[in-house]
């Protein structure tokens, strides 16, 4: 038998990757068990739900971190409880902030679910339950990485688990102000995004911003008999419909003038991919112009997400005096939300149908995010992902949704490289019925984070700049 050549012998990095992969495989049954226990807590942060469950999920998260040797505090700054855990850095090593959130979306109608909403249930290679992916698996990815290092990672680690991400992170600026000194770091891993597809990891480098408004169209002081006055007097609902129709061009582009737009990265994504991922039926055409990914990631979008109107089964034969709708406008990652809200308000008021009164109220807004994803921290992340996915290169992606807290972290820690990662994939259905987690991908995410902590120990402190 011939002796192995240098090229045949595993390098130190290869050996370390193998060691951590083997360790993670041993840990995964326990990680999954703890994930399922955490997911059984129905921690919906919407006010109309029992907030004791949010308290319970914060306490359970704190216990998980304490078990890994972290010094842990549960903090509140006028909102839901957040959890901060810390392990000090070895001499000369950087500190990494690991973010996730323990609150979840409302379950919706139980009848829309194929499995019990808060009882994690495996079907095939996926685990189904509300919050199992968004974002309880993000919490457990952080815990798994710490366990892989037996509670002694080669870098300092601060874990920050928020409790109100799903309702807008209203108290996050106050938390960052009050506890920012405890969160100081050289790199941030925000585990609340997704991968390109099962088997292909991704770093999220752009996020769209957003503006939500309520528009009210008043045509009458009070309701009128539709037979006596119909044909002469406008009604609020018809006027609202005409106003909403002005928000898009014939081809479906957003018609509000002056909004920023650009083309997204050129990745292989076909209309067949879109139809499969979105469940778009054959015969229903896509809207807008430009590449599919540009329309999803870097161009503005406009969606009517709610309308106040009499129910069909209870509607009187009446000219309705007022129509109200809630609009969600997504923005280019570098658009100013305040400027965009002014442009939308101006458009709606200038297109008031038939002289009706139009009032616009901005409900909330959030900045987008665009990373200059270069430098040693990003190099370390890409290498960790590549090893965890058996040599598959990660891709840089945008996300059409908005995660305003990312901009808050970028503003508070301008010198820290921000890595937006996650456990989701196109079949996850976060926020919808039948949310699920691909178990194989979850193990790869956990391994990638463990490898990342190893790689960041030698990556330096100036590895990325966000803008």
C-alpha positions in Angstrom: 0.0 0.0 0.0 1.4 3.4 -0.9 1.5 6.1 1.6 -0.8 9.1 1.1 0.6 12.2 -0.6 0.3 15.7 1.0 -2.8 16.3 -1.2 -4.4 13.2 0.1 -3.9 14.0 3.8 -6.7 16.0 5.4 -5.7 19.6 6.2 -6.2 21.0 9.7 -9.3 22.8 8.4 -10.6 19.6 6.9 -10.0 17.7 10.1 -11.7 20.4 12.2 -14.7 20.4 9.8 -15.0 16.7 10.1 -14.7 16.8 13.9 -17.5 19.5 14.2 -19.7 17.7 11.6 -19.4 14.5 13.7 -20.1 16.3 16.9 -23.1 18.1 15.4 -24.6 14.8 14.1 -24.4 13.5 17.7 -26.0 16.6 19.1 -28.9 16.9 16.6 -31.4 14.6 18.4 -31.1 16.7 21.6 -31.2 19.9 19.5 -34.3 18.8 17.8 -35.9 17.8 21.1 -35.3 21.2 22.6 -36.5 22.9 19.4 -39.8 21.0 19.6 -40.2 21.9 23.3 -39.6 25.6 22.5 -42.0 25.4 19.5 -44.8 24.0 21.7 -44.9 27.4 23.5 -47.5 29.5 21.5 -45.5 32.7 21.9 -47.6 34.9 19.6 -46.6 38.5 20.3 -49.8 40.1 18.9 -51.7 42.0 21.7 -54.8 40.0 21.2 -53.0 36.8 22.2 -52.1 35.7 25.8 -48.7 37.3 26.4 -47.9 34.9 29.2 -46.7 32.5 26.5 -44.2 35.1 25.3 -42.9 35.4 28.9 -42.7 31.6 29.0 -40.7 31.4 25.7 -38.3 34.1 27.0 -37.8 32.0 30.2 -37.2 28.8 28.2 -34.7 30.6 25.9 -32.9 31.9 28.9 -32.7 28.4 30.4 -31.2 27.0 27.1 -28.5 29.6 27.1 -27.7 29.3 30.8 -27.2 25.5 30.2 -24.4 26.4 27.8 -22.6 28.5 30.4 -23.7 32.0 29.3 -24.4 34.8 31.7 -28.0 35.5 30.9 -30.5 38.4 31.5 -34.1 38.9 30.5 -34.6 42.6 29.6 -37.6 44.8 28.8 -37.7 48.3 27.6 -41.4 48.9 27.4 -42.1 45.9 25.2 -41.9 42.1 25.2 -39.1 40.4 27.0 -35.7 39.9 25.2 -33.0 37.6 26.2 -29.3 38.6 26.3 -26.6 35.9 27.0 -22.8 36.4 27.0 -19.6 34.4 26.9 -16.5 36.6 27.1 -13.9 36.4 24.3 -10.6 34.7 24.7 -7.7 37.1 24.8 -7.4 38.8 21.4 -10.4 37.1 19.8 -13.4 39.0 18.3 -16.9 38.9 19.7 -19.8 37.7 17.6 -23.4 38.8 18.2 -26.0 36.0 17.4 -29.5 37.3 16.9 -32.9 35.4 16.7 -36.4 36.1 17.9 -38.6 33.9 20.1 -42.0 35.4 19.3 -44.1 33.9 16.4 -46.8 34.8 14.0 -50.5 34.1 14.8 -51.5 30.6 13.8 -54.4 31.6 11.5 -57.3 29.2 11.0 -56.6 25.7 12.4 -58.6 24.3 9.4 -55.9 25.5 7.0 -53.2 23.4 8.8 -52.6 19.7 7.9 -51.0 19.1 11.3 -51.6 20.6 14.8 -50.4 24.2 14.8 -48.2 24.1 17.9 -47.4 20.4 18.0 -44.3 19.8 15.9 -45.0 16.9 13.5 -42.6 15.3 11.1 -43.9 14.6 7.6 -41.2 13.2 5.3 -38.0 15.3 5.8 -39.8 18.3 7.2 -41.0 19.3 10.7 -44.3 21.2 10.7 -45.5 23.8 13.3 -46.0 27.5 13.8 -42.6 29.1 14.6 -40.6 25.9 14.1 -38.6 27.7 11.4 -39.4 31.4 12.0 -37.6 31.7 14.3 -37.3 29.0 17.0 -34.9 27.1 14.7 -32.8 30.3 14.6 -32.5 30.2 18.4 -31.6 26.5 18.3 -29.0 27.0 15.6 -27.2 29.4 18.0 -27.5 26.9 20.8 -26.3 24.0 18.7 -23.2 26.0 17.6 -22.4 26.6 21.3 -22.9 22.9 22.1 -20.6 21.9 19.3 -17.9 23.9 21.0 -18.8 22.5 24.4 -19.6 26.0 25.6 -16.1 27.2 24.9 -16.1 28.8 21.4 -12.9 30.3 20.1 -14.6 33.8 20.0 -16.6 35.8 22.4 -20.3 35.2 21.9 -23.3 37.4 22.8 -26.7 35.9 22.0 -29.6 38.4 21.7 -33.1 36.9 21.3 -35.8 39.4 20.7 -39.4 39.0 21.8 -41.4 41.2 19.4 -40.0 40.9 15.9 -43.3 39.7 14.5 -45.0 42.9 15.7 -42.5 45.4 14.5 -39.7 45.4 17.1 -41.0 48.7 18.6 -38.8 48.5 21.7 -35.7 47.4 19.9 -34.2 50.9 19.6 -34.7 51.4 23.3 -33.1 48.0 24.0 -30.1 48.9 21.8 -29.8 52.3 23.5 -30.1 50.9 27.0 -28.1 47.7 26.6 -25.9 48.6 23.6 -22.7 48.4 25.6 -23.5 44.7 26.4 -24.1 44.0 22.7 -20.9 45.5 21.3 -19.4 43.2 18.8 -17.1 42.7 15.7 -19.6 40.7 13.7 -23.3 40.1 13.8 -25.2 36.9 12.6 -28.9 37.7 12.2 -30.6 34.3 11.8 -34.0 35.3 10.4 -33.7 34.8 6.6 -33.5 31.9 4.2 -31.4 29.9 1.8 -31.7 29.9 -1.9 -33.1 26.4 -2.1 -32.8 23.1 -0.3 -29.1 22.1 -0.9 -27.9 25.6 -1.8 -27.0 28.0 1.1 -27.2 31.8 0.8 -26.2 35.0 2.4 -28.9 37.7 2.3 -27.2 40.9 1.2 -30.2 43.1 0.4 -33.6 43.6 2.1 -36.4 45.9 0.8 -37.7 48.6 3.0 -41.4 49.2 3.6 -44.2 51.6 4.3 -47.7 50.7 5.5 -50.5 53.2 5.3 -54.2 53.4 5.8 -56.1 55.4 3.2 -59.6 56.6 3.8 -61.9 57.9 1.0 -65.0 59.8 2.1 -67.7 60.4 -0.4 -70.7 61.1 1.8 -71.6 62.3 5.3 -73.9 59.3 5.8 -75.2 56.3 3.9 -77.9 56.7 1.2 -80.4 54.5 -0.5 -78.6 53.1 -3.5 -81.8 53.3 -5.7 -82.7 56.8 -4.8 -79.3 58.4 -5.3 -77.3 55.8 -7.2 -76.0 57.1 -10.6 -75.7 60.7 -9.3 -73.9 60.4 -5.9 -70.6 58.5 -5.6 -70.1 56.0 -2.8 -67.0 55.6 -0.7 -66.2 52.0 -1.7 -66.4 52.6 -5.5 -64.3 55.7 -5.1 -61.8 53.7 -3.0 -61.6 51.0 -5.8 -61.0 53.7 -8.4 -58.2 55.2 -6.3 -56.5 51.9 -5.6 -56.6 51.1 -9.3 -54.3 54.1 -9.9 -51.5 52.6 -7.9 -50.4 50.3 -10.7 -49.8 50.7 -14.4 -51.5 48.4 -16.9 -48.5 46.0 -16.8 -48.5 46.0 -13.0 -45.6 48.3 -12.2 -46.1 50.6 -9.2 -47.4 53.9 -10.6 -46.2 56.2 -7.7 -43.7 58.5 -9.3 -40.2 59.1 -8.0 -39.6 55.7 -6.3 -36.1 54.2 -6.5 -35.5 51.1 -8.5 -32.6 49.0 -9.8 -31.8 45.6 -11.2 -31.0 42.6 -8.9 -28.2 40.1 -9.2 -28.5 37.7 -12.2 -29.2 34.3 -10.6 -30.9 31.4 -12.4 -34.6 31.8 -11.5 -37.2 31.0 -14.1 -40.9 31.6 -14.2 -41.4 27.9 -13.6 -39.4 28.3 -10.4 -41.6 31.2 -9.4 -44.8 29.4 -10.0 -43.6 26.4 -8.0 -42.3 28.5 -5.1 -45.3 30.8 -5.0 -48.1 28.5 -6.0 -49.0 30.7 -8.9 -51.6 28.9 -11.1 -51.1 28.5 -14.8 -52.9 31.2 -16.7 -52.3 33.9 -14.0 -49.7 36.2 -15.4 -46.9 37.8 -13.4 -47.1 41.6 -13.0 -44.5 44.3 -13.4 -41.4 44.7 -15.7 -37.8 43.8 -15.3 -36.3 40.5 -14.2 -38.3 38.4 -11.8 -35.7 38.8 -9.1 -35.6 42.6 -9.6 -39.3 42.7 -9.2 -39.0 40.7 -6.0 -35.9 42.2 -4.5 -35.0 45.7 -5.7 -38.1 47.3 -7.3 -41.1 48.7 -5.3 -44.3 46.7 -4.9 -47.7 47.7 -3.8 -50.2 45.4 -2.1 -53.7 46.0 -0.7 -53.6 43.9 2.5 -56.9 44.9 4.0 -60.2 46.6 3.2 -63.0 47.8 5.6 -66.3 47.0 3.8 -69.7 45.6 4.7 -69.7 41.8 4.6 -71.4 40.4 1.5 -73.9 38.4 3.5 -74.9 41.4 5.6 -74.7 44.2 3.1 -77.5 46.8 3.0 -78.7 48.2 -0.3 -76.7 51.4 0.5 -74.2 53.9 -0.9 -71.4 53.4 1.7 -70.1 56.8 2.8 -66.5 55.8 3.5 -64.0 53.2 2.1 -60.8 52.3 4.0 -57.9 50.2 2.9 -54.5 49.2 4.3 -51.6 49.3 1.8 -48.2 47.7 2.1 -45.5 49.2 -0.1 -42.1 47.5 -0.4 -39.2 49.7 -1.3 -35.7 49.5 -3.0 -33.2 48.5 -0.3 -31.7 52.0 -0.2 -34.9 54.0 -0.5 -35.7 56.6 2.2 -39.1 55.3 3.8 -40.1 58.9 4.8 -39.6 60.1 1.2 -41.5 57.2 -0.2 -44.4 57.7 2.2 -44.6 61.3 1.1 -44.7 60.3 -2.5 -47.4 57.7 -1.9 -49.5 60.2 0.1 -49.2 62.8 -2.6 -50.2 60.3 -5.3 -53.3 59.2 -3.4 -54.5 62.7 -2.7 -53.8 63.9 -6.2 -55.9 61.0 -7.6 -58.9 61.5 -5.4 -61.9 60.3 -7.4 -64.8 62.7 -8.1 -63.5 65.2 -5.6 -63.8 62.8 -2.6 -61.9 63.5 0.5 -58.8 61.3 0.8 -56.9 61.0 4.1 -53.7 59.0 4.4 -52.2 57.8 7.7 -48.7 56.2 7.8 -49.0 53.2 10.2 -45.3 52.2 10.2 -42.2 52.1 8.0 -38.8 50.5 8.0 -35.5 51.0 6.2 -34.1 48.4 3.9 -30.6 47.0 4.0 -27.8 46.7 1.5 -24.5 45.1 2.5 -21.1 45.5 1.0 -20.5 41.8 1.5 -16.7 41.7 1.2 -13.9 41.2 3.6 -12.6 38.4 5.9 -15.8 38.0 7.9 -17.8 37.4 4.7 -15.0 35.1 3.4 -15.2 33.1 6.7 -19.0 32.8 6.3 -18.8 31.6 2.7 -16.1 29.1 3.6 -18.2 27.8 6.6 -21.3 27.5 4.4 -19.4 25.7 1.6 -18.0 23.1 4.1 -21.4 22.6 5.8 -23.1 22.0 2.4 -20.4 19.6 1.2 -18.7 21.9 -1.3 -21.7 23.8 -2.6 -20.9 27.5 -2.9 -23.3 29.9 -1.2 -25.0 32.6 -3.3 -25.7 36.2 -2.4 -29.4 36.8 -2.5 -31.9 39.6 -1.9 -35.1 39.2 0.0 -38.3 41.0 -1.0 -39.6 41.2 2.5 -38.5 43.8 5.1 -36.6 43.2 8.3 -36.3 46.7 9.7 -34.3 45.6 12.7 -31.3 44.8 10.4 -31.0 48.5 9.7 -31.2 49.3 13.4 -28.3 47.0 14.1 -26.3 48.5 11.2 -26.9 52.0 12.6 -26.0 51.1 16.2 -22.9 49.0 15.3 -21.5 50.6 12.1 -18.1 48.9 12.3 -19.5 45.3 12.7 -19.9 43.1 9.6 -23.5 41.9 9.4 -24.3 38.4 8.1 -28.0 37.8 7.4 -28.6 34.1 7.4 -31.4 31.7 8.2 -32.9 28.3 8.3 -35.8 28.7 5.8 -36.1 27.6 2.2 -38.8 28.3 -0.5 -41.1 25.6 0.9 -41.0 26.8 4.5 -44.2 29.0 4.3 -43.3 31.2 7.2 -46.3 33.3 8.4 -48.6 31.0 6.5 -50.4 27.7 7.3 -48.2 24.6 7.3 -45.0 26.4 8.2 -42.2 23.8 8.2 -38.5 23.2 8.7 -36.3 21.0 6.4 -34.5 18.9 9.0 -31.5 18.2 6.7 -31.0 21.8 6.0 -31.4 22.7 9.7 -28.4 20.4 10.6 -26.4 22.1 7.9 -27.3 25.5 9.2 -26.2 24.5 12.8 -22.9 23.1 11.4 -22.3 26.2 9.4 -22.6 28.4 12.4 -20.3 26.2 14.5 -17.8 26.3 11.6 -18.2 30.1 11.3 -17.3 30.6 15.0 -14.1 28.7 14.3 -13.3 30.7 11.2 -14.1 34.1 12.8 -11.5 33.4 15.4 -8.9 34.2 12.7 -10.8 36.5 10.5 -9.8 39.8 12.0 -12.0 42.6 13.3 -12.4 44.7 10.1 -14.1 42.2 7.8 -17.0 44.1 6.4 -18.8 47.4 6.1 -22.5 47.8 5.7 -24.3 50.7 4.1 
